[in-house]
Amino acid sequence: AWLMASPQVLGISGWAGVNAHVGGPVLLAIAIVSLWEANRLLRFAGAGLSLWLVIAPIWLPPHAPAAVIDSVVVGLLSAGLAIFPLRARARYGGGWLAFFAT
């Protein structure tokens, strides 16, 4: 949620603001969906998006120092949390094949 609010709070504009406004809701949605044990592997998509937040200040046009620090810190924190495995309490599997098993 901080990533979505940071452009207004820190006065970030331009590509850095767009990156925060788009990356924030997507990262939040991935994090919420991956809390469900059956979707636990989706956390790696969140890790990929987090790495984009770390790399974006290098590839996009020049940013203000506050935008670079904000993007890198949020990206590293969310990547660390996404990679951290949680123990599954139940076993899920089979997908569509479970419906056709005899």
C-alpha positions as CSV (number, residue, x, y, z in Angstrom):
1,A,0.0,0.0,0.0
2,W,2.9,2.3,0.7
3,L,4.1,2.0,-2.9
4,M,0.7,3.4,-4.2
5,A,0.8,6.3,-1.8
6,S,4.5,7.2,-2.1
7,P,4.3,9.4,-5.2
8,Q,1.9,11.8,-3.4
9,V,3.7,11.6,0.0
10,L,7.2,12.0,-1.4
11,G,6.3,14.2,-4.4
12,I,7.4,11.7,-7.0
13,S,6.3,12.4,-10.6
14,G,7.0,11.2,-14.1
15,W,7.9,7.6,-14.9
16,A,8.8,6.9,-11.2
17,G,5.3,7.9,-10.2
18,V,3.7,5.8,-12.9
19,N,5.9,2.8,-11.9
20,A,4.7,3.1,-8.3
21,H,1.1,3.6,-9.3
22,V,1.0,0.6,-11.5
23,G,3.5,-1.7,-9.6
24,G,1.8,-1.1,-6.2
25,P,-1.6,-2.5,-6.9
26,V,-0.3,-5.4,-9.0
27,L,2.2,-6.3,-6.3
28,L,-0.5,-6.0,-3.6
29,A,-2.9,-8.2,-5.6
30,I,-0.2,-10.9,-6.1
31,A,0.7,-10.9,-2.4
32,I,-3.0,-11.3,-1.4
33,V,-3.7,-14.0,-3.9
34,S,-0.5,-15.9,-3.0
35,L,-1.5,-16.1,0.7
36,W,-3.9,-18.9,-0.2
37,E,-1.9,-22.1,0.0
38,A,-3.1,-23.4,-3.4
39,N,-1.6,-20.3,-5.1
40,R,1.6,-20.2,-3.1
41,L,3.8,-20.5,-6.2
42,L,2.4,-17.1,-7.4
43,R,4.8,-15.5,-4.9
44,F,7.5,-16.0,-7.5
45,A,5.6,-13.6,-9.8
46,G,5.7,-11.1,-6.9
47,A,9.4,-11.6,-6.5
48,G,9.9,-10.9,-10.2
49,L,7.8,-7.7,-9.9
50,S,9.8,-6.8,-6.8
51,L,13.1,-7.2,-8.8
52,W,11.6,-4.9,-11.5
53,L,11.1,-2.2,-8.7
54,V,14.8,-2.5,-7.9
55,I,15.9,-2.4,-11.6
56,A,13.5,0.3,-12.8
57,P,15.4,3.3,-11.5
58,I,18.3,2.2,-13.7
59,W,16.4,1.6,-16.9
60,L,13.8,4.4,-16.8
61,P,14.6,8.1,-17.2
62,P,16.5,9.8,-14.3
63,H,14.6,9.8,-11.0
64,A,14.8,11.9,-7.9
65,P,16.8,10.4,-5.1
66,A,13.7,9.9,-3.0
67,A,12.1,7.9,-5.9
68,V,15.2,5.7,-6.3
69,I,15.4,5.0,-2.5
70,D,11.7,4.3,-2.3
71,S,11.6,1.9,-5.2
72,V,14.8,0.0,-4.2
73,V,13.8,-0.4,-0.6
74,V,10.2,-1.5,-1.3
75,G,11.5,-3.9,-4.1
76,L,14.1,-5.5,-1.8
77,L,11.7,-5.9,1.1
78,S,8.9,-7.4,-1.0
79,A,11.3,-9.7,-2.9
80,G,12.7,-10.9,0.5
81,L,9.2,-11.6,1.8
82,A,8.1,-13.3,-1.5
83,I,11.1,-15.6,-1.5
84,F,10.6,-16.6,2.1
85,P,8.8,-20.0,2.0
86,L,5.9,-20.7,4.3
87,R,5.0,-24.3,5.3
88,A,1.9,-25.6,3.7
89,R,-0.6,-27.0,6.1
90,A,-2.3,-29.2,3.5
91,R,-1.4,-30.9,0.2
92,Y,-3.1,-29.5,-2.9
93,G,-2.5,-31.0,-6.3
94,G,-3.9,-32.7,-9.3
95,G,-5.5,-29.7,-10.9
96,W,-7.9,-30.6,-13.7
97,L,-6.5,-34.1,-13.7
98,A,-8.0,-34.8,-10.3
99,F,-11.5,-34.6,-12.0
100,F,-10.6,-37.2,-14.6
101,A,-8.7,-39.7,-12.2
102,T,-10.3,-43.1,-12.0
